[in-house]
């Protein structure tokens, strides 16, 4: 019996390889607990578009929306795969789901595990201390600078006429001008900020002082959209008197994130600022191979490693699968909280502890962490640790 139906979208390049390791974790859970998963694999992405003329098969979006309990995505992006309008082929998969399923929060844990080095000047060394980097950044996921792209990607996924932003004039600019509107709404900001405060309620506070803190990162000294973002942040924060509110401008935050990461517990930001800051945050945790994410709304969610398809590494069985494995960890936590199932939340915590044990041992690391282990070897190692712990607990 399957308790949950999981849509698996391997996508392009190395996404297919890490998707195998994600499914290996689901298999380990099934084999050692009473939980079952129906895994439905859906081909998609740029290479699929070049071969079939479709980014994914007709009805795939509807399946993810109406049939799947959760979604895992490997990666999207294949060399030379572009739509006639210039958009990335496969965009209706990743971006279409974000907008079409109203997944308004991109949730990025930034956590440094013991045993993970940092690559600087071509050498592996310990820059930041484990235990001093443990925050969650929430990026608004449906508005802002990417709104037009997200909207037309959702239109393609849902079979609607594609959105075209209105023509605008810019006094003082001559010749060819390209632009992307950056709309930020009060309603969109409010639900993101509320999720940030709710997540803060479940955490242990910032590493430096244990204080539960939500930091609003914006550019409200310059842009009207950010001024609205901050006003809404202040309004929402008044409903959470036990949580400290904190502020920063995005340019200053880029310094503080690397110099004082221990200050941060939960961070909320707009779409583009969150996009940039979370990838910088990945450096603190050991690189993009360690960076898991959840695209989360009120009803739906999909989970993905954020490292992209990495075409130059595809087919070599060398990329780090831990971002993919931790994306499954996030999926189990989300399913557990959504369904009031403490068993799945406990499994999520067990996956995290297995990843920590594997990295602490330090003997089986991929190239990005200074080792030479294969993607499949790391995935198998963590899955074996998980099987052992789950079998002991059930």
C-alpha positions as CSV (number, residue, x, y, z in Angstrom):
1,X,0.0,0.0,0.0
2,X,1.3,3.5,-0.9
3,X,0.7,6.2,1.6
4,X,1.9,9.0,-0.7
5,X,2.2,9.5,-4.4
6,X,5.5,11.2,-5.3
7,X,6.0,12.7,-8.8
8,X,9.7,12.3,-9.8
9,X,10.9,14.7,-12.5
10,X,14.5,13.8,-13.2
11,X,14.9,16.6,-15.8
12,X,18.2,17.2,-17.5
13,X,21.9,16.4,-17.1
14,X,23.0,15.5,-13.6
15,X,19.4,16.0,-12.4
16,X,18.8,12.4,-13.6
17,X,21.7,11.1,-11.6
18,X,20.8,12.8,-8.3
19,X,17.1,11.8,-8.8
20,X,18.2,8.1,-8.6
21,X,19.8,8.8,-5.2
22,X,16.6,10.6,-4.1
23,X,14.6,7.6,-5.0
24,X,17.1,5.4,-3.2
25,X,16.3,7.3,0.0
26,X,12.5,6.7,-0.5
27,X,13.2,3.0,-1.1
28,X,15.1,2.9,2.2
29,X,12.2,4.4,4.0
30,X,9.8,1.9,2.4
31,X,12.0,-1.1,3.2
32,X,12.4,-0.2,6.9
33,X,9.1,1.4,7.9
34,X,5.4,1.0,7.3
35,X,5.4,3.9,4.9
36,X,4.9,3.4,1.2
37,X,5.5,5.6,-1.8
38,X,4.1,5.4,-5.3
39,X,6.9,7.0,-7.4
40,X,5.7,8.3,-10.8
41,X,8.6,9.3,-13.1
42,X,7.8,12.0,-15.6
43,X,10.4,12.8,-18.3
44,X,10.8,16.5,-18.8
45,X,13.2,19.3,-19.5
46,X,15.3,20.7,-22.3
47,X,16.6,17.5,-23.8
48,X,13.0,16.1,-23.7
49,X,11.9,19.2,-25.6
50,X,14.6,18.7,-28.3
51,X,13.6,15.0,-28.7
52,X,9.8,15.3,-28.6
53,X,8.9,19.0,-29.1
54,X,7.4,19.0,-25.6
55,X,8.9,20.3,-22.3
56,X,6.9,17.5,-20.7
57,X,4.0,15.3,-21.8
58,X,0.5,16.8,-22.0
59,X,-1.3,16.3,-18.7
60,X,1.9,16.3,-16.6
61,X,1.1,19.6,-14.9
62,X,-2.4,18.4,-14.1
63,X,-1.0,15.2,-12.6
64,X,1.4,17.2,-10.4
65,X,-1.4,19.5,-9.3
66,X,-4.2,17.0,-8.9
67,X,-2.7,13.6,-8.2
68,X,0.7,14.0,-6.6
69,X,1.1,14.4,-2.8
70,X,4.6,15.9,-3.3
71,X,7.0,16.5,-6.2
72,X,10.8,16.0,-6.6
73,X,12.7,17.8,-9.4
74,X,16.2,16.9,-10.4
75,X,17.3,19.8,-12.6
76,X,16.3,21.7,-15.7
77,X,18.6,23.0,-18.5
78,X,20.1,21.4,-21.6
79,X,22.7,23.1,-23.9
80,X,21.0,24.7,-26.9
81,X,17.5,23.9,-25.7
82,X,15.5,27.2,-26.1
83,X,11.9,27.9,-26.9
84,X,11.0,30.0,-30.0
85,X,10.5,33.0,-27.7
86,X,14.0,32.6,-26.2
87,X,12.9,31.2,-22.9
88,X,14.7,28.2,-21.3
89,X,13.2,24.9,-22.6
90,X,11.9,23.2,-19.5
91,X,10.8,26.5,-17.9
92,X,7.2,25.5,-17.9
93,X,8.2,22.6,-15.6
94,X,10.2,24.4,-12.9
95,X,8.8,27.9,-13.3
96,X,5.4,26.8,-14.4
97,X,4.9,24.8,-11.2
98,X,6.2,27.7,-9.0
99,X,3.6,30.1,-10.5
100,X,0.9,27.6,-11.6
101,X,0.8,25.8,-8.2
102,X,1.2,29.1,-6.3
103,X,4.4,27.9,-4.5
104,X,5.0,31.3,-3.1
105,X,7.9,30.5,-0.8
106,X,11.3,29.2,-1.8
107,X,12.7,27.7,1.4
108,X,16.5,27.3,1.6
109,X,18.1,25.8,4.7
110,X,21.7,27.1,5.0
111,X,23.4,24.6,7.4
112,X,27.1,23.7,7.7
113,X,27.7,20.1,8.7
114,X,30.8,19.0,10.6
115,X,33.4,17.6,8.2
116,X,32.4,19.9,5.3
117,X,35.4,22.0,4.0
118,X,35.2,25.2,1.9
119,X,37.0,25.6,-1.4
120,X,38.8,28.9,-1.5
121,X,41.7,29.8,-3.9
122,X,41.5,26.3,-5.3
123,X,42.2,24.7,-1.9
124,X,39.9,23.0,0.7
125,X,40.0,24.5,4.1
126,X,37.7,25.3,7.1
127,X,36.5,28.9,6.8
128,X,33.2,28.9,8.8
129,X,32.6,26.8,11.9
130,X,30.0,24.0,12.0
131,X,27.3,25.0,14.4
132,X,27.7,28.7,13.6
133,X,26.0,28.4,10.2
134,X,22.4,27.3,10.6
135,X,19.7,29.5,9.2
136,X,16.7,29.3,6.8
137,X,16.2,31.8,4.1
138,X,12.8,32.3,2.5
139,X,12.6,33.9,-0.9
140,X,9.4,35.1,-2.4
141,X,8.8,32.8,-5.3
142,X,6.0,34.1,-7.5
143,X,6.4,37.9,-7.8
144,X,9.2,40.5,-8.2
145,X,11.6,40.7,-11.0
146,X,10.8,37.2,-12.3
147,X,7.0,37.7,-12.3
148,X,6.6,38.0,-16.1
149,X,8.8,34.9,-16.8
150,X,7.0,32.9,-14.1
151,X,3.6,34.0,-15.4
152,X,4.2,33.0,-19.0
153,X,5.8,29.7,-17.9
154,X,2.7,28.9,-15.9
155,X,0.6,29.9,-18.9
156,X,2.4,27.4,-21.1
157,X,2.1,24.7,-18.4
158,X,-1.6,25.3,-18.0
159,X,-2.4,25.7,-21.7
160,X,-3.3,29.4,-21.5
161,X,-2.4,32.3,-23.7
162,X,1.0,33.6,-22.7
163,X,1.1,36.8,-20.6
164,X,2.8,39.8,-22.3
165,X,3.7,42.6,-20.0
166,X,2.5,46.1,-21.0
167,X,4.6,48.4,-23.1
168,X,6.3,51.1,-21.1
169,X,8.3,54.2,-21.9
170,X,11.4,55.3,-20.1
171,X,12.2,59.0,-20.4
172,X,15.8,59.7,-21.2
173,X,16.5,56.3,-22.7
174,X,16.9,55.9,-26.4
175,X,17.3,53.1,-28.8
176,X,16.6,49.5,-27.8
177,X,15.4,49.1,-24.2
178,X,14.7,45.8,-22.5
179,X,12.9,45.7,-19.1
180,X,11.3,43.3,-16.6
181,X,8.6,44.7,-14.3
182,X,9.2,44.1,-10.6
183,X,5.8,43.9,-8.9
184,X,5.6,43.3,-5.2
185,X,2.2,42.9,-3.5
186,X,1.1,43.3,0.1
187,X,-0.8,39.9,-0.1
188,X,2.2,38.1,-1.6
189,X,4.6,39.5,1.0
190,X,2.3,38.9,3.9
191,X,2.0,35.1,3.3
192,X,5.7,34.8,2.8
193,X,6.6,36.7,6.0
194,X,4.0,34.7,8.0
195,X,5.6,31.5,6.9
196,X,9.0,32.8,7.9
197,X,7.7,33.6,11.4
198,X,6.0,30.2,11.6
199,X,9.2,28.5,10.7
200,X,11.1,30.5,13.4
201,X,8.6,29.1,15.9
202,X,9.9,25.6,15.1
203,X,13.6,26.3,15.3
204,X,16.1,26.8,18.1
205,X,17.1,30.4,17.3
206,X,20.3,31.9,15.9
207,X,23.5,30.0,16.6
208,X,25.2,33.0,18.3
209,X,22.6,33.6,21.1
210,X,19.7,31.2,20.7
211,X,17.3,34.1,20.0
212,X,14.4,33.3,17.7
213,X,14.8,36.0,15.1
214,X,13.4,36.9,11.6
215,X,15.4,39.2,9.5
216,X,13.8,41.3,6.7
217,X,16.3,41.9,3.9
218,X,15.3,44.5,1.3
219,X,16.3,47.8,-0.3
220,X,13.6,49.9,1.3
221,X,15.9,53.0,1.3
222,X,15.6,53.1,-2.5
223,X,12.7,51.1,-4.0
224,X,9.0,51.4,-3.5
225,X,8.4,47.7,-3.7
226,X,10.8,47.1,-0.9
227,X,9.2,49.8,1.2
228,X,5.9,47.9,0.9
229,X,7.7,44.7,1.7
230,X,9.1,46.2,5.0
231,X,5.7,47.7,6.0
232,X,4.0,44.4,5.6
233,X,6.9,42.7,7.5
234,X,6.3,45.1,10.4
235,X,2.6,44.4,10.3
236,X,3.0,40.6,10.4
237,X,5.7,40.7,13.1
238,X,3.3,42.3,15.6
239,X,1.5,39.0,15.8
240,X,4.7,37.2,16.9
241,X,5.8,39.1,20.1
242,X,8.2,36.3,21.2
243,X,10.2,36.5,18.0
244,X,12.8,39.3,17.5
245,X,12.5,41.3,14.3
246,X,15.6,42.3,12.5
247,X,16.4,44.4,9.4
248,X,19.1,44.8,6.7
249,X,19.6,46.2,3.3
250,X,20.6,43.6,0.7
251,X,24.0,45.1,-0.1
252,X,25.0,45.2,3.5
253,X,23.5,41.7,4.1
254,X,25.9,40.3,1.5
255,X,28.8,41.2,3.9
256,X,27.0,40.2,7.1
257,X,26.0,36.8,5.7
258,X,29.7,35.9,5.2
259,X,31.1,37.7,8.2
260,X,28.5,37.0,10.9
261,X,26.3,34.1,9.7
262,X,25.8,33.1,13.3
263,X,23.5,36.1,13.8
264,X,20.8,34.7,11.5
265,X,17.9,32.4,12.3
266,X,15.3,33.0,9.6
267,X,15.6,35.5,6.8
268,X,12.8,36.7,4.4
269,X,13.4,38.6,1.2
270,X,12.0,39.3,-2.2
271,X,12.4,37.1,-5.3
272,X,15.7,38.4,-6.8
273,X,17.4,39.4,-3.6
274,X,16.5,36.0,-2.2
275,X,17.8,34.2,-5.3
276,X,21.2,35.9,-5.0
277,X,21.6,35.7,-1.3
278,X,20.7,32.0,-1.0
279,X,23.3,31.0,-3.6
280,X,25.9,33.0,-1.6
281,X,24.6,31.2,1.5
282,X,25.4,27.9,-0.3
283,X,29.1,28.8,-0.2
284,X,28.9,28.8,3.6
285,X,27.5,25.3,3.7
286,X,30.1,23.8,1.3
287,X,28.8,24.6,-2.2
288,X,25.8,24.1,-4.4
289,X,26.0,20.3,-4.0
290,X,24.9,20.8,-0.4
291,X,22.0,23.2,-1.1
292,X,18.5,21.7,-0.9
293,X,15.3,23.6,-1.4
294,X,11.6,23.5,-1.1
295,X,9.1,25.4,-3.3
296,X,6.1,25.6,-0.9
297,X,2.6,26.9,-1.1
298,X,-0.5,26.3,1.0
299,X,-1.6,23.1,-0.9
300,X,1.4,21.9,-3.0
301,X,5.2,21.7,-2.8
302,X,8.1,20.5,-4.9
303,X,11.6,19.9,-3.7
304,X,14.8,20.2,-5.6
305,X,18.6,20.5,-5.3
306,X,19.5,23.9,-6.6
307,X,22.8,23.1,-8.3
308,X,21.3,23.0,-11.8
309,X,21.8,20.4,-14.5
310,X,25.6,20.9,-14.8
311,X,25.9,19.5,-18.3
312,X,29.7,19.3,-18.2
313,X,29.5,16.8,-15.4
314,X,26.5,14.8,-16.7
315,X,27.0,11.1,-17.2
316,X,30.2,10.9,-15.0
317,X,28.6,9.8,-11.8
318,X,30.6,12.5,-9.9
319,X,28.2,15.2,-8.6
320,X,27.2,15.5,-4.9
321,X,23.8,14.0,-4.3
322,X,23.4,15.4,-0.7
323,X,21.4,18.4,-1.9
324,X,19.0,15.9,-3.5
325,X,18.9,13.7,-0.4
326,X,18.3,16.7,1.8
327,X,15.5,17.8,-0.5
328,X,13.8,14.5,0.3
329,X,14.4,15.2,3.9
330,X,12.6,18.5,3.5
331,X,9.8,16.7,1.7
332,X,9.3,14.2,4.5
333,X,9.1,17.1,7.0
334,X,6.6,19.0,4.9
335,X,4.4,15.9,4.4
336,X,4.6,15.2,8.1
337,X,3.6,18.7,9.2
338,X,0.9,18.9,6.5
339,X,-0.7,15.7,7.6
340,X,0.0,15.9,11.3
341,X,2.2,12.8,11.0
342,X,5.0,12.8,13.6
343,X,6.3,9.6,12.1
344,X,7.3,11.4,8.8
345,X,8.8,14.3,10.8
346,X,10.9,11.8,12.8
347,X,12.1,10.2,9.5
348,X,13.1,13.6,8.2
349,X,15.2,14.1,11.4
350,X,16.7,10.7,10.9
351,X,17.7,11.5,7.3
352,X,19.4,14.7,8.6
353,X,21.3,12.7,11.2
354,X,22.5,10.2,8.6
355,X,23.8,13.0,6.3
356,X,25.6,14.4,9.4
357,X,27.1,11.0,10.3
358,X,28.3,10.4,6.7
359,X,30.0,13.8,6.4
360,X,31.5,13.7,9.9
361,X,33.2,10.4,8.9
362,X,34.8,12.2,6.0
363,X,35.9,9.1,4.1
364,X,33.4,9.2,1.2
365,X,33.1,12.7,-0.2
366,X,32.5,13.8,-3.8
367,X,34.9,16.1,-5.7
368,X,33.3,19.3,-4.6
369,X,34.2,18.5,-1.0
370,X,37.7,17.5,-1.8
371,X,37.1,13.7,-2.3
372,X,36.8,11.4,-5.2
373,X,33.7,9.4,-4.3
374,X,31.0,8.8,-6.9
375,X,27.5,10.2,-6.7
376,X,26.1,6.7,-6.4
377,X,28.6,5.7,-3.7
378,X,27.6,8.6,-1.5
379,X,23.9,8.0,-2.1
380,X,24.3,4.3,-1.2
381,X,26.3,5.2,2.0
382,X,23.7,7.5,3.3
383,X,20.8,5.1,2.3
384,X,22.6,2.3,4.2
385,X,22.9,4.5,7.3
386,X,19.3,5.4,7.0
387,X,18.2,1.8,6.7
388,X,20.2,0.8,9.8
389,X,18.7,3.6,11.9
390,X,15.2,3.1,10.7
391,X,15.3,-0.6,11.3
392,X,16.5,0.0,14.8
393,X,13.6,2.4,15.5
394,X,10.7,0.4,13.9
